[in-house]
Amino acid sequence: MLAMRKSHDAQVAKFINDLSNIYSAESLSNRVSMQRSIDAVQGTLTADEDFSHQFQAWRDHLKEKVDHSSLSEADKEGFIEGVEKAIGGSDILKVRDQIVGAEEKWAAATKDLYAYALANDQKIKVKGSELLIDDEKVQSDFNRQLKDCRDLRSNMRSLNSQLNELQEQRMKKIGVTRDDLGLGQSQSAPQ
């Protein structure tokens, strides 16, 4: 499990710089920057989805092993229930699932925004830290899409905060820290 998490964090770390500039004038200053932004969003989404799939596969594999064990039905149920509690319980897993869904919507909207910018790059100029769009329709469409992206990102950040709080509560309850678990700072869905 720890190896899966560390692998995920290493994959996501490659995109941190581009994600930290998302929606900035710099990220829209030229076609290369726009494409790097799309690639960073897609790369992070892919890493997060891969981690979620690996985590679910690990849970399914564990359940299958227990189901085929010589334990009594009551012991099997108790064991699986204990594992679920140990990995965060249903509250944490539900929020994590919500984050994955929110991230998918955010990523799709953000990639669409940058694709729109690429398709209209002749009408989009950057002057210093200002974005200038010399076509009223393109500006209106771009601003609407940008607002939608920021709203989706805000929702994702809220869910990430909720998840982090639930995880901190759970770790405090059992007396461990992220460092104790070898996790350090979280690198899940983009902030």
N, C-alpha and C positions, 0 to 999 in steps of 0.2 A: 504494500500500500504506500509506504513512504517513498519507495523508488518511483512509483507511478506519479506521485505528487511532485517529486523533485524533477522528473522528466518534463512534466507539464510546465512547471515554473521556468525551466530553462528554455522551453519553446516560446513561452509568452514573453520572456525577457528580451528576445530579439526584436520585439515590436514596441517596446516601451517608449522609445524616443519619438517614433512616428505617432503613436497614440497620444502622447502628451501634447502634440501640436495639432491634433485633429480639430477641424473647423477654423483653424487660424488662417490668416492671410498667407502666411508662409506655406501652408499645406496646399494652398490653391494658386500658388505663384507660377507654376508651370506644369506641364503634362507629366513630367517625371515625379514631381512631388504629389500630384493628384493620384497617380498610379500607386506610389508607395503607400499612401493613406489607405487606398482600397486594399492593397496587399496586407497591410498591418491589421486592418479590421478582419479580413478573411482569415488570416493566419491565426489570430487570437481566437476567433470563433471556432476554427477547426481544432485548435489545441484544447479548448474548453469542452467541445463536443466529444473529442476523443477521450478526454479524462472522464467525462460522465459515462460514456459507453464502457470504458475499462472498469470503472467503479461498479457499474451495474453488473457487468459480466463477473466480476469478483464476487459480488453478493449472490448472484445466481449459482455460481460454482460452489460457493460455500454451502448454500441451501441444498443443492443437489447432493453434496458429500454427506451432509447431515441426514438427509432423507434416506440415503442408502446405508446409513450406519446401523449398528445393532442397538442403538439407544431406543428406549421406549418412546411412544408417541409423545407422552408428556415431557420427557427429557428433551426430545427433538424441538418441541415448541418452546420450551424454556431456554434452550441454548440459542435458538434463532432470535428469540425476544431479547436475550441478553446481548447478543451481538448488535442488534439494531439499536439498543440503548447505548451501547458502548461507542458506536459510530455516530451518535448524535440524535437518535430518536426520530420519530416521524416529523416533529416540528422543523428540525433542521433540514431534513431531506425534502420536505414540501417546499420550503423557501428556496433550496438549491434548485429544485425543478422549476420554480417560478423564475429564478434568475436565468436559467438556460433559455426559457421561452422569451423572456424580456430581451436577452442578449441577441437572440435570433432576429427579433423584430428590429432592434436597434441596428444591428449589422446590415440587414437588408436595406433599411432606410438610408443608412450612411453610405453604403456602396452605391445606391441609386443617386444620392446627392452628388457624389464625386463623379459618377458616370455622366450625370447631367452637366456638371462643370466641364468635363472633358469634351462633351459634345458641343459645348458653347464656349470653348476656351478663347475664341477670338473676341468675344464680347466681355470677357472677365479679365480685368487688369488689377495689379497690385501696386500700390504706391505706399511705400513704407509699411506700416501695419494696417493700412486701409485696403479694403476690397472695393473696387469700382466696377460696376456693371453698367454698360452704356445702352442697354436695351430694357425698356420698361417691363415687358412681358417676362423676359429672362430673369430680371431682378425680382419680380413678384413671385415667380415660380421657385426660384432659388431660395428666397427668404422664407417662403412657406415650408419648403422641404427642410431647410435648416432649423426652423422652429420645431417641426415634427421630430427631427433627429435629437435636438437638445431635450425635448420633453421625454422621449424614449430613454435617453441617457440618464436623465434625472430619475426616472422610475427605476432604472437598473441600479443606480447608485444607492437609492433608498433601500432596495432589496438587499444589496450587498452589505449595507450598514446593519440591516436587520439580521442577516446571516452572521455577520461578525459578532454582533451582540449575543445572539443565541449560542454561538460557539464559545465565546468568552465565559458566559454563564455556565455552560456545561463543563468547561475546563476548570473553572474556579470550584465548581461543585466537587469534582474529583481530585482537585489539588495539583493540577499540572498547568504548564504554560506552553505556548507555541514552541519556545526554545527547547523545553523538555522533550517535546515530540520531534525535534529536529526540523521544524517547519519554518521558523522565522516568520517573516511578514508574508501575508497572503498575496498570491498573484493570480487570483481567479478573474472572473469577468472584468473587463476594462472599467476603470474608474473614470 
